[in-house]
Amino acid sequence: MRTGFILIATSALVCTGCATVDLQNMAGSADVAATTQYELESNVVQRAVDKLRATFASRGFGAKSSQRKMQTAANMLLNGLSAQTVSSQDGDYDLSAKTPAMVIEDIQIARGHVEQTTRAAEVYLEVAPSGRKFDDELESLEEALLASERAVHMFDTALSTDSKAELESLRISVDSLRTITNEFGARVRTSRSNRSDVDTASSIG
């Protein structure tokens, strides 16, 4: 009887130990999965913007400015400078090598990348943890917005007045990108204001 009790107790301890190990492994796996997911989400905006800019450049309607010049122009654009003024600063769309059908195809490709970037930014803004700084993402989105505005200007110059339905769809997509970019800007300004308040309170204390 005593031997049987010892065997049962030992079995229970072994099973409990296995369960504990399994739970610990599961918790560790969950942490790793959460970290991996966050890292992927953290880069989704930058990846979308990189694809947009690379595609625009490879198809001939991307901006050719330096990083600093692009950032300055993007800030001016968001602060009310007209899209045409910014768009006409540099970059040429080679009309001699484009038929109207090819221009429309480029517009559709551009719209696809603009919409993909907008969706990536919207999702990221929803899932990002509280306290997250959005400065880098905002800078990338401003560059994407600037490139998109310039593309619209180039396409507008290239198309005849009776072929602008696709261009209007692109404009609507760019407006959505501008909206989410402004939302990132608002988050950045709020974060900076909060950090400034904390610093002020610390210096007073």
N, CA and C of each residue as an Amber inpcrd file, in Angstrom:
protein
   615
   0.8290000  -1.2030000   0.0000000   0.0000000   0.0000000   0.0000000
   0.8610000   1.2480000   0.0000000   1.8650000   1.2240000   0.8970000
   2.7770000   2.3720000   0.9680000   3.5540000   2.5480000  -0.3270000
   3.9710000   1.3980000  -0.8900000   4.7060000   1.4460000  -2.1580000
   3.8500000   2.0380000  -3.2580000   2.5740000   1.6520000  -3.2780000
   1.6640000   2.1830000  -4.2860000   1.4770000   3.6790000  -4.1390000
   1.3990000   4.1670000  -2.8850000   1.2260000   5.5990000  -2.6510000
   2.4400000   6.3850000  -3.1430000   3.6410000   5.8220000  -2.8840000
   4.8720000   6.4830000  -3.3220000   4.9120000   6.5790000  -4.8420000
   4.5130000   5.5080000  -5.5000000   4.5110000   5.5140000  -6.9680000
   3.5440000   6.5630000  -7.5170000   2.3660000   6.6320000  -6.8800000
   1.3800000   7.6160000  -7.3440000   1.8870000   9.0360000  -7.1260000
   2.4840000   9.2990000  -5.9570000   2.9990000  10.6360000  -5.6460000
   4.1230000  11.0200000  -6.5860000   5.0040000  10.0430000  -6.8700000
   6.1150000  10.3060000  -7.7740000   5.6200000  10.6470000  -9.1700000
   4.6120000   9.8870000  -9.6160000   4.0430000  10.1370000 -10.9410000
   3.4290000  11.5230000 -11.0250000   2.7590000  11.9090000  -9.9340000
   2.1320000  13.2270000  -9.9070000   3.1750000  14.3260000  -9.9810000
   4.2810000  14.1580000  -9.2400000   5.3530000  15.1520000  -9.2560000
   5.9850000  15.2660000 -10.6320000   6.1910000  14.1090000 -11.2670000
   6.7820000  14.1040000 -12.6000000   5.8760000  14.8360000 -13.5720000
   4.5750000  14.5360000 -13.5050000   3.6290000  15.1860000 -14.4110000
   3.5640000  16.6780000 -14.1690000   3.5860000  17.0490000 -12.8530000
   3.5680000  18.4700000 -12.5120000   4.8000000  19.1650000 -13.0460000
   5.9430000  18.5080000 -12.9290000   7.1950000  19.0700000 -13.4350000
   7.1440000  19.2630000 -14.9310000   6.5990000  18.2680000 -15.6180000
   6.4840000  18.3760000 -17.0730000   5.5640000  19.5260000 -17.4540000
   4.4530000  19.6630000 -16.7180000   3.5170000  20.7430000 -17.0140000
   4.1700000  22.0980000 -16.8040000   4.9680000  22.1890000 -15.7110000
   5.6500000  23.4540000 -15.4280000   6.6210000  23.8090000 -16.5360000
   7.3820000  22.8320000 -16.9810000   8.3320000  23.0530000 -18.0620000
   7.6100000  23.4640000 -19.3270000   6.4750000  22.7590000 -19.6160000
   5.7200000  23.0830000 -20.8180000   5.1870000  24.5070000 -20.7630000
   4.6700000  24.9010000 -19.5830000   4.1370000  26.2450000 -19.4450000
   5.2250000  27.2880000 -19.6050000   6.3900000  27.0010000 -19.0400000
   7.5040000  27.9270000 -19.1740000   7.9370000  28.0510000 -20.6300000
   7.9790000  26.9320000 -21.3270000   8.3520000  26.9540000 -22.7400000
   7.3230000  27.7210000 -23.5670000   6.0370000  27.4950000 -23.2290000
   4.9810000  28.1970000 -23.9610000   5.0670000  29.7050000 -23.7320000
   5.3410000  30.0880000 -22.4690000   5.4560000  31.5140000 -22.1680000
   6.6300000  32.1230000 -22.9070000   7.7460000  31.3680000 -22.9200000
   8.9130000  31.8690000 -23.6430000   8.6510000  32.0090000 -25.1220000
   7.9480000  31.0220000 -25.6870000   7.6210000  31.0770000 -27.1080000
   6.7050000  32.2470000 -27.4170000   5.7510000  32.5070000 -26.5160000
   4.8290000  33.6320000 -26.7150000   5.5780000  34.9480000 -26.6960000
   6.5430000  35.0700000 -25.7720000   7.3270000  36.3020000 -25.6960000
   8.1240000  36.5190000 -26.9700000   8.7360000  35.4290000 -27.4550000
   9.5240000  35.5220000 -28.6890000   8.6330000  35.9020000 -29.8540000
   7.4480000  35.2690000 -29.9200000   6.5220000  35.5680000 -31.0110000
   6.0700000  37.0180000 -30.9610000   5.7740000  37.5130000 -29.7430000
   5.3310000  38.9010000 -29.6060000   6.4310000  39.8670000 -30.0140000
   7.6630000  39.5520000 -29.6180000   8.7930000  40.4140000 -29.9740000
   9.0050000  40.4340000 -31.4800000   8.9460000  39.2340000 -32.0870000
   9.1230000  39.1340000 -33.5350000   8.0330000  39.9070000 -34.2710000
   6.7790000  39.7700000 -33.8010000   5.6730000  40.4740000 -34.4390000
   5.8520000  41.9750000 -34.3370000   6.2960000  42.4520000 -33.1600000
   6.4830000  43.8950000 -32.9800000   7.5900000  44.4120000 -33.8990000
   8.6670000  43.6170000 -34.0320000   9.7620000  44.0460000 -34.9010000
   9.2840000  44.1510000 -36.3470000   8.4500000  43.2060000 -36.7600000
   7.9180000  43.2600000 -38.1200000   7.0320000  44.4870000 -38.2950000
   6.1700000  44.7490000 -37.2930000   5.2830000  45.8960000 -37.3680000
   6.0630000  47.2050000 -37.3490000   7.1640000  47.2170000 -36.6060000
   7.9470000  48.4370000 -36.4800000   8.5660000  48.8440000 -37.8110000
   8.7900000  47.8790000 -38.6850000   9.4550000  48.1650000 -39.9570000
   8.4910000  48.2440000 -41.1330000   7.2230000  48.0080000 -40.9090000
   6.2960000  47.8840000 -42.0280000   6.1410000  49.2030000 -42.7790000
   6.1530000  50.3240000 -42.0770000   6.0200000  51.6220000 -42.7390000
   7.2420000  51.9010000 -43.5960000   8.4250000  51.6890000 -43.0200000
   9.6520000  51.9540000 -43.7530000   9.7600000  51.0670000 -44.9880000
   9.3730000  49.7980000 -44.8660000   9.4440000  48.8970000 -46.0210000
   8.5080000  49.3680000 -47.1370000   7.3090000  49.7880000 -46.7580000
   6.3570000  50.2500000 -47.7650000   6.8670000  51.5030000 -48.4730000
   7.4410000  52.4240000 -47.6880000   7.9630000  53.6640000 -48.2810000
   9.1620000  53.3620000 -49.1800000  10.0340000  52.4670000 -48.7480000
  11.1950000  52.1030000 -49.5700000  10.7540000  51.5160000 -50.9110000
   9.7230000  50.6610000 -50.8780000   9.2180000  50.0740000 -52.1180000
   8.6120000  51.1490000 -53.0210000   7.8720000  52.0640000 -52.4100000
   7.2690000  53.1460000 -53.1870000   8.3380000  53.9640000 -53.8880000
   9.3320000  54.4090000 -53.1480000  10.3610000  55.2670000 -53.7260000
  11.1870000  54.5340000 -54.7810000  11.4950000  53.2570000 -54.5140000
  12.2860000  52.4850000 -55.4750000  11.5210000  52.2920000 -56.7770000
  10.2320000  51.9830000 -56.6680000   9.4180000  51.7840000 -57.8660000
   9.2600000  53.0880000 -58.6390000   8.9880000  54.1820000 -57.9240000
   8.8390000  55.4770000 -58.5930000  10.1150000  55.8370000 -59.3540000
  11.2630000  55.6150000 -58.7250000  12.5360000  55.9580000 -59.3560000
  12.7990000  55.0760000 -60.5790000  12.5250000  53.7740000 -60.4360000
  12.8290000  52.8470000 -61.5300000  11.9420000  53.0920000 -62.7480000
  10.7380000  53.6200000 -62.5340000   9.8160000  53.8570000 -63.6510000
   9.8650000  55.3030000 -64.1490000  10.7420000  56.1130000 -63.5680000
  11.0030000  57.4310000 -64.1190000  10.1690000  58.5650000 -63.5750000
   9.3520000  58.3110000 -62.5380000   8.5840000  59.4300000 -61.9810000
   8.8830000  59.6440000 -60.5010000  10.0780000  59.2390000 -60.0960000
  10.5030000  59.4590000 -58.7180000  11.3100000  60.7310000 -58.5830000
  11.2770000  61.3140000 -57.3820000  12.0480000  62.5250000 -57.1300000
  13.5380000  62.2080000 -57.0920000  14.3470000  63.1860000 -57.5280000
  15.7950000  62.9970000 -57.5870000  16.5270000  63.8400000 -56.5480000
  15.7950000  64.4230000 -55.6130000  16.4110000  65.3060000 -54.6260000
  17.2240000  64.5260000 -53.6060000  18.1010000  65.2440000 -52.9180000
  18.8250000  64.6680000 -51.7960000  17.8520000  64.4530000 -50.6460000
  18.2610000  63.6220000 -49.6610000  17.4270000  63.3450000 -48.5000000
  17.0520000  64.6320000 -47.7720000  18.0090000  65.5140000 -47.5590000
  17.7460000  66.7450000 -46.8170000  16.7870000  67.6480000 -47.5840000
  16.9980000  67.7520000 -48.8900000  16.1280000  68.5990000 -49.6920000
  14.7090000  68.0500000 -49.7210000  14.5820000  66.7350000 -49.8000000
  13.2730000  66.1180000 -49.7900000  12.5550000  66.3860000 -48.4780000
  13.2920000  66.2780000 -47.3560000  12.6760000  66.4990000 -46.0580000
  12.1870000  67.9350000 -45.9240000  12.9920000  68.8810000 -46.3800000
  12.6010000  70.2920000 -46.3150000  11.3520000  70.5340000 -47.1530000
  11.3360000  69.9890000 -48.3730000  10.1880000  70.1730000 -49.2580000
   8.9400000  69.5110000 -48.6890000   9.1060000  68.3400000 -48.0560000
   7.9710000  67.6370000 -47.4630000   7.3610000  68.4610000 -46.3370000
   8.2010000  69.0490000 -45.5140000   7.7050000  69.8970000 -44.4280000
   6.9610000  71.0960000 -44.9830000   7.4890000  71.6880000 -46.0560000
   6.8360000  72.8330000 -46.6850000   5.4880000  72.4180000 -47.2650000
   5.4480000  71.2320000 -47.8540000   4.2160000  70.7310000 -48.4530000
   3.1370000  70.5770000 -47.3940000   3.4830000  69.9870000 -46.2680000
   2.5100000  69.7780000 -45.2030000   2.0860000  71.0870000 -44.5520000
   2.9360000  72.1020000 -44.6740000   2.6140000  73.3900000 -44.0720000
   1.9240000  74.3450000 -45.0450000   1.4860000  73.8240000 -46.1930000
   0.6380000  74.6240000 -47.0530000   1.2120000  75.0360000 -48.3930000
   2.4550000  74.6950000 -48.7010000   2.9950000  75.0230000 -50.0150000
   2.2360000  74.2260000 -51.0680000   1.9570000  74.8300000 -52.1990000
   1.1610000  74.1490000 -53.2110000   1.9010000  72.9380000 -53.7580000
   1.1370000  71.9230000 -54.0820000   1.7250000  70.6910000 -54.6000000
   2.5000000  70.9450000 -55.8810000   1.9810000  71.8410000 -56.7450000
   2.6490000  72.0900000 -58.0260000   4.0080000  72.7530000 -57.8160000
   4.0850000  73.6740000 -56.8450000   5.3610000  74.3550000 -56.5850000
   6.4090000  73.3670000 -56.1250000   6.0250000  72.4730000 -55.2220000
   6.9590000  71.4660000 -54.7350000   7.2970000  70.4820000 -55.8370000
   6.2780000  70.0440000 -56.5710000   6.4730000  68.9910000 -57.5640000
   7.3460000  69.4250000 -58.7230000   7.3440000  70.7050000 -59.0320000
   8.0730000  71.1620000 -60.2080000   9.5390000  71.4800000 -59.9130000
   9.9800000  71.2430000 -58.6800000  11.3540000  71.5920000 -58.3390000
  12.3720000  70.7380000 -59.0880000  12.0930000  69.4650000 -59.2300000
  13.0080000  68.6180000 -59.9940000  12.3070000  67.3290000 -60.4040000
  12.9850000  66.5410000 -61.2370000  12.4260000  65.2860000 -61.7000000
  11.6810000  65.4620000 -63.0110000  11.9910000  64.6510000 -63.9940000
  11.3490000  64.7550000 -65.3110000  10.8110000  63.3930000 -65.7140000
   9.5850000  63.4010000 -66.1910000   8.9470000  62.1960000 -66.6850000
   9.1440000  62.1690000 -68.1910000   9.8160000  61.1450000 -68.6880000
  10.2090000  61.0890000 -70.0870000   9.0090000  60.7390000 -70.9700000
   8.3390000  61.7590000 -71.4630000   7.1490000  61.5450000 -72.2790000
   7.4710000  60.9260000 -73.6270000   8.6700000  61.1700000 -74.1120000
   9.0410000  60.6520000 -75.4360000   9.0440000  59.1300000 -75.4680000
   9.2030000  58.5140000 -74.3000000   9.2710000  57.0530000 -74.2360000
   7.9690000  56.4400000 -73.7290000   6.9150000  57.2660000 -73.6080000
   5.6720000  56.7930000 -73.0080000   4.4870000  57.0110000 -73.9440000
   3.6970000  55.9560000 -74.1240000   2.4060000  56.0890000 -74.7870000
   1.3580000  56.4030000 -73.7120000   0.1760000  56.9010000 -74.0980000
  -0.8710000  57.1420000 -73.0920000  -1.1880000  55.9040000 -72.2550000
  -1.1870000  54.7490000 -72.8910000  -1.4640000  53.5120000 -72.1490000
  -0.3740000  53.2400000 -71.1090000   0.8570000  53.5360000 -71.4490000
   1.9660000  53.3310000 -70.5140000   1.8790000  54.3100000 -69.3430000
   1.4560000  55.5270000 -69.6320000   1.2880000  56.5130000 -68.5550000
   0.2030000  56.0430000 -67.5900000  -0.9050000  55.5670000 -68.1410000
  -1.9950000  55.0750000 -67.2880000  -1.5300000  53.8860000 -66.4540000
  -0.7450000  53.0080000 -67.0610000  -0.1980000  51.8720000 -66.3110000
   0.6850000  52.3650000 -65.1590000   1.5170000  53.3780000 -65.4100000
   2.3590000  53.9410000 -64.3600000   1.5130000  54.5400000 -63.2400000
   0.4240000  55.2040000 -63.6190000  -0.4650000  55.7930000 -62.6130000
  -1.0640000  54.7000000 -61.7250000  -1.4850000  53.6010000 -62.3310000
  -2.0610000  52.5000000 -61.5620000  -1.0370000  51.8870000 -60.6200000
   0.1840000  51.7430000 -61.1020000   1.2490000  51.2070000 -60.2520000
   1.5340000  52.1620000 -59.0970000   1.5930000  53.4450000 -59.4110000
   1.8380000  54.4480000 -58.3600000   0.7270000  54.4140000 -57.3170000
  -0.5180000  54.3350000 -57.7760000  -1.6400000  54.3120000 -56.8440000
  -1.5640000  53.0900000 -55.9310000  -1.1760000  51.9530000 -56.4920000
  -1.0430000  50.7450000 -55.6830000  -0.0440000  50.9200000 -54.5470000
   1.0860000  51.5340000 -54.8410000   2.1030000  51.7370000 -53.8030000
   1.6630000  52.7960000 -52.7910000   0.9830000  53.8250000 -53.2470000
   0.4830000  54.8510000 -52.3230000  -0.5220000  54.2300000 -51.3600000
  -1.4290000  53.4160000 -51.8850000  -2.4430000  52.7900000 -51.0360000
  -1.8180000  51.7820000 -50.0810000  -0.8200000  51.0420000 -50.5570000
  -0.1330000  50.0850000 -49.6880000   0.5790000  50.8050000 -48.5440000
   1.2180000  51.9180000 -48.8490000   1.9040000  52.6930000 -47.8130000
   0.9030000  53.2510000 -46.8130000  -0.2200000  53.7340000 -47.3090000
  -1.2580000  54.2760000 -46.4200000  -1.7800000  53.2050000 -45.4890000
  -2.0710000  52.0230000 -46.0210000  -2.5770000  50.9300000 -45.1800000
  -1.5490000  50.5240000 -44.1300000  -0.2980000  50.4330000 -44.5380000
   0.7550000  50.0640000 -43.5900000   0.8290000  51.0700000 -42.4500000
   0.7230000  52.3430000 -42.7810000   0.7910000  53.3930000 -41.7610000
  -0.4260000  53.3300000 -40.8410000  -1.6030000  53.0880000 -41.3990000
  -2.8180000  53.0130000 -40.5840000  -2.7470000  51.8480000 -39.6070000
  -2.3030000  50.6880000 -40.0830000  -2.1980000  49.5160000 -39.2200000
  -1.1570000  49.7490000 -38.1340000  -0.0310000  50.2990000 -38.5150000
   1.0330000  50.5320000 -37.5430000   0.5840000  51.4900000 -36.4490000
  -0.1450000  52.5280000 -36.8330000  -0.6040000  53.4990000 -35.8520000
  -1.5700000  52.8550000 -34.8570000  -2.3200000  51.8570000 -35.3070000
  -3.2700000  51.1720000 -34.4290000  -2.5840000  50.2230000 -33.4610000
  -1.5460000  49.5250000 -33.9010000  -0.9460000  48.4690000 -33.0760000
   0.2830000  48.9230000 -32.3040000   0.8180000  50.0920000 -32.6040000
   2.0310000  50.5430000 -31.9190000   1.7560000  50.7360000 -30.4300000
   2.6740000  50.3160000 -29.5670000   2.4760000  50.4540000 -28.1190000
   2.4380000  51.9070000 -27.6850000   1.7760000  52.1610000 -26.5700000
   1.7030000  53.5250000 -26.0420000   3.1050000  54.0050000 -25.6930000
   3.3590000  55.2760000 -25.9150000   4.6750000  55.8260000 -25.6440000
   5.6450000  55.6890000 -26.7950000   5.1980000  55.0420000 -27.8560000
   6.0680000  54.8510000 -29.0140000   6.3500000  56.1940000 -29.6930000
   7.5920000  56.4430000 -30.0660000   7.9470000  57.6380000 -30.8190000
   7.7510000  57.3600000 -32.3090000   7.1690000  58.3150000 -33.0210000
   6.8570000  58.1260000 -34.4330000   7.6970000  59.0170000 -35.3410000
   8.7920000  59.5710000 -34.8270000   9.5760000  60.5180000 -35.6160000
  10.0970000  59.9050000 -36.9140000  10.6590000  58.6990000 -36.8280000
  11.2310000  58.0620000 -38.0200000  10.1500000  57.7360000 -39.0390000
   9.0200000  57.2090000 -38.5550000   7.9340000  56.8700000 -39.4660000
   7.3690000  58.1320000 -40.1190000   7.2620000  59.2040000 -39.3520000
   6.7620000  60.4500000 -39.9140000   7.6750000  60.9570000 -41.0230000
   8.9740000  60.9000000 -40.7920000   9.9200000  61.3500000 -41.8140000
   9.7740000  60.5320000 -43.0950000   9.6250000  59.2170000 -42.9510000
   9.4600000  58.3590000 -44.1280000   8.1580000  58.6730000 -44.8600000
   7.0850000  58.8580000 -44.1100000   5.7910000  59.1500000 -44.7350000
   5.7980000  60.5060000 -45.4360000   6.4890000  61.4740000 -44.8600000
   6.5890000  62.7810000 -45.5190000   7.2930000  62.6550000 -46.8710000
   8.3340000  61.8250000 -46.9090000   9.0520000  61.6110000 -48.1660000
   8.1700000  60.9010000 -49.1850000   7.3890000  59.9200000 -48.7010000
   6.4730000  59.2160000 -49.6000000   5.4040000  60.1590000 -50.1310000
   4.9130000  61.0290000 -49.2650000   3.8990000  61.9930000 -49.6920000
   4.4570000  62.9550000 -50.7300000   5.6580000  63.4210000 -50.4980000
   6.2890000  64.3310000 -51.4570000   6.4870000  63.6520000 -52.8130000
   7.0010000  62.4210000 -52.7860000   7.2030000  61.6830000 -54.0360000
   5.8790000  61.4750000 -54.7650000   4.8200000  61.2130000 -54.0010000
   3.5060000  60.9800000 -54.6050000   2.9430000  62.2520000 -55.2220000
   3.1160000  63.3840000 -54.5390000   2.6480000  64.6590000 -55.0830000
   3.3810000  64.9980000 -56.3820000   4.6640000  64.7330000 -56.4150000
   5.4410000  65.0100000 -57.6250000   5.0040000  64.1080000 -58.7710000
   4.7060000  62.8510000 -58.4310000   4.2490000  61.9260000 -59.4620000
   2.9290000  62.4080000 -60.0580000   2.0200000  62.8650000 -59.2050000
   0.7400000  63.3930000 -59.6910000   0.9810000  64.5490000 -60.6500000
   1.8860000  65.4330000 -60.2880000   2.1830000  66.5880000 -61.1440000
   2.7390000  66.1350000 -62.5070000   3.6360000  65.1780000 -62.4940000
   4.2180000  64.6830000 -63.7490000   3.1660000  64.0190000 -64.6250000
   2.3140000  63.1780000 -64.0050000   1.2720000  62.5080000 -64.7660000
   0.2660000  63.5160000 -65.3280000  -0.0540000  64.5310000 -64.5490000
  -1.0000000  65.5410000 -64.9900000  -0.4910000  66.2490000 -66.2370000
   0.8040000  66.4960000 -66.2730000   1.4220000  67.1330000 -67.4360000
   1.4190000  66.1930000 -68.6430000   1.5480000  64.8960000 -68.3670000
   1.6880000  63.9200000 -69.4460000   0.3680000  63.5440000 -70.1020000
  -0.7320000  63.5980000 -69.3500000  -2.0050000  63.1070000 -69.8630000
  -2.8150000  64.2030000 -70.5340000  -3.5940000  63.8160000 -71.5380000
  -4.5400000  64.7500000 -72.1390000  -5.7560000  64.8890000 -71.2240000
  -6.5070000  65.9290000 -71.4270000  -7.6070000  66.2380000 -70.5140000
  -8.6940000  65.1760000 -70.5000000  -8.8040000  64.3630000 -71.5430000
  -9.8570000  63.3510000 -71.5880000  -9.3960000  61.9990000 -71.0660000
  -8.2300000  61.9560000 -70.4170000  -7.7110000  60.6760000 -69.9130000
  -7.3120000  60.7810000 -68.4410000  -8.1010000  61.5260000 -67.6610000
  -7.6590000  61.8420000 -66.3090000  -8.4080000  61.1050000 -65.1980000
  -9.2450000  60.1330000 -65.5620000  -9.9860000  59.4010000 -64.5330000
  -9.0330000  58.6500000 -63.6100000  -8.0340000  57.9890000 -64.1870000
  -7.0620000  57.2600000 -63.3770000  -6.2690000  58.2200000 -62.4910000
  -5.9570000  59.3770000 -63.0270000  -5.1980000  60.3690000 -62.2680000
  -6.0010000  60.8630000 -61.0670000  -7.3040000  61.0320000 -61.2530000
  -8.1500000  61.4710000 -60.1500000  -8.1660000  60.4260000 -59.0330000
  -8.1570000  59.1450000 -59.4060000  -8.0950000  58.0840000 -58.3990000
  -6.7780000  58.1540000 -57.6280000  -5.6970000  58.4560000 -58.3350000
  -4.4090000  58.5970000 -57.6760000  -4.4330000  59.7750000 -56.7030000
  -5.0500000  60.8760000 -57.1250000  -5.1380000  62.0510000 -56.2420000
  -5.8720000  61.7090000 -54.9490000  -6.9520000  60.9430000 -55.0690000
  -7.7220000  60.5460000 -53.8800000  -6.8500000  59.7010000 -52.9520000
  -6.0670000  58.7880000 -53.5390000  -5.1740000  57.9520000 -52.7320000
  -4.0990000  58.7900000 -52.0480000  -3.5780000  59.7730000 -52.7510000
  -2.5650000  60.6530000 -52.1640000  -3.1650000  61.4830000 -51.0280000
  -4.4200000  61.8890000 -51.1760000  -5.0890000  62.6130000 -50.0960000
  -5.1910000  61.7470000 -48.8400000  -5.4490000  60.4590000 -49.0230000
  -5.5100000  59.5480000 -47.8750000  -4.1350000  59.3980000 -47.2260000
  -3.0990000  59.3500000 -48.0490000  -1.7450000  59.2820000 -47.5130000
  -1.4230000  60.5530000 -46.7310000  -1.8640000  61.7050000 -47.2420000
  -1.6320000  62.9650000 -46.5330000  -2.3340000  62.9510000 -45.1670000
  -3.5500000  62.3910000 -45.1350000  -4.3090000  62.3490000 -43.8800000
  -3.5850000  61.5370000 -42.8180000  -3.1090000  60.3440000 -43.1840000
  -2.4340000  59.5100000 -42.1900000  -1.0850000  60.1070000 -41.8160000
  -0.4320000  60.7740000 -42.7620000   0.8330000  61.4430000 -42.4450000
   0.6090000  62.5470000 -41.4230000  -0.4720000  63.2910000 -41.5890000
  -0.8050000  64.3370000 -40.6240000  -1.1240000  63.7500000 -39.2510000
  -1.7270000  62.5610000 -39.2280000  -2.0140000  61.9100000 -37.9460000
  -0.7080000  61.5380000 -37.2420000   0.2580000  61.0430000 -37.9980000
   1.5640000  60.7610000 -37.4170000   2.1950000  62.0500000 -36.9000000
   2.0560000  63.1280000 -37.6700000   2.5990000  64.4050000 -37.2410000
   1.9910000  64.8670000 -35.9360000   0.6750000  64.6760000 -35.7840000
   0.0040000  65.0620000 -34.5420000   0.5230000  64.2300000 -33.3650000
   0.7430000  62.9360000 -33.5900000   1.2850000  62.0910000 -32.5280000
   2.6790000  62.5440000 -32.1200000   3.4930000  62.8840000 -33.1120000
   4.8600000  63.3230000 -32.8260000   4.8390000  64.6160000 -32.0210000
   3.9950000  65.5620000 -32.4300000   3.9170000  66.8320000 -31.7030000
   3.4440000  66.6270000 -30.2660000   2.4630000  65.7350000 -30.0860000
   1.9710000  65.4450000 -28.7350000   3.0600000  64.7970000 -27.8880000
   3.7910000  63.8470000 -28.4870000   4.8710000  63.1700000 -27.7650000
   5.9600000  64.1480000 -27.3630000   6.3150000  65.0410000 -28.2700000
   7.3480000  66.0240000 -27.9600000   6.8870000  66.9810000 -26.8720000
   5.6110000  67.3510000 -26.9180000   5.0670000  68.2450000 -25.8990000
   5.0760000  67.5770000 -24.5290000   4.7120000  66.2780000 -24.5050000
   4.7150000  65.5460000 -23.2370000   6.1270000  65.4150000 -22.6780000
   7.0880000  65.1420000 -23.5690000   8.4750000  65.0210000 -23.1010000
   8.9800000  66.3500000 -22.5650000   8.5660000  67.4450000 -23.2290000
   8.9760000  68.7780000 -22.7830000   8.3920000  69.0920000 -21.4210000
   7.1280000  68.6960000 -21.1920000   6.4860000  68.9320000 -19.8910000
   7.1920000  68.1510000 -18.7900000   7.5620000  66.8980000 -19.1160000
   8.2730000  66.0730000 -18.1280000   9.6200000  66.6730000 -17.7930000
  10.3400000  67.1410000 -18.8100000  11.6430000  67.7440000 -18.5790000
  11.5170000  69.0120000 -17.7300000  10.4810000  69.7990000 -18.0230000
  10.2630000  71.0320000 -17.2620000   9.9440000  70.7140000 -15.8040000
   9.0910000  69.7010000 -15.6060000   8.7430000  69.3240000 -14.2380000
   9.9450000  68.7920000 -13.4810000  10.8060000  68.0490000 -14.1790000
  12.0100000  67.4890000 -13.5450000  12.9660000  68.5900000 -13.1410000
  13.1000000  69.5950000 -14.0180000  14.0370000  70.6970000 -13.7140000
  13.5270000  71.5330000 -12.5560000  12.1910000  71.6830000 -12.4520000
  11.6200000  72.4360000 -11.3400000  11.7760000  71.6680000 -10.0380000
  11.5510000  70.3400000 -10.1550000  11.6650000  69.5030000  -8.9550000
  13.0790000  69.3770000  -8.4880000
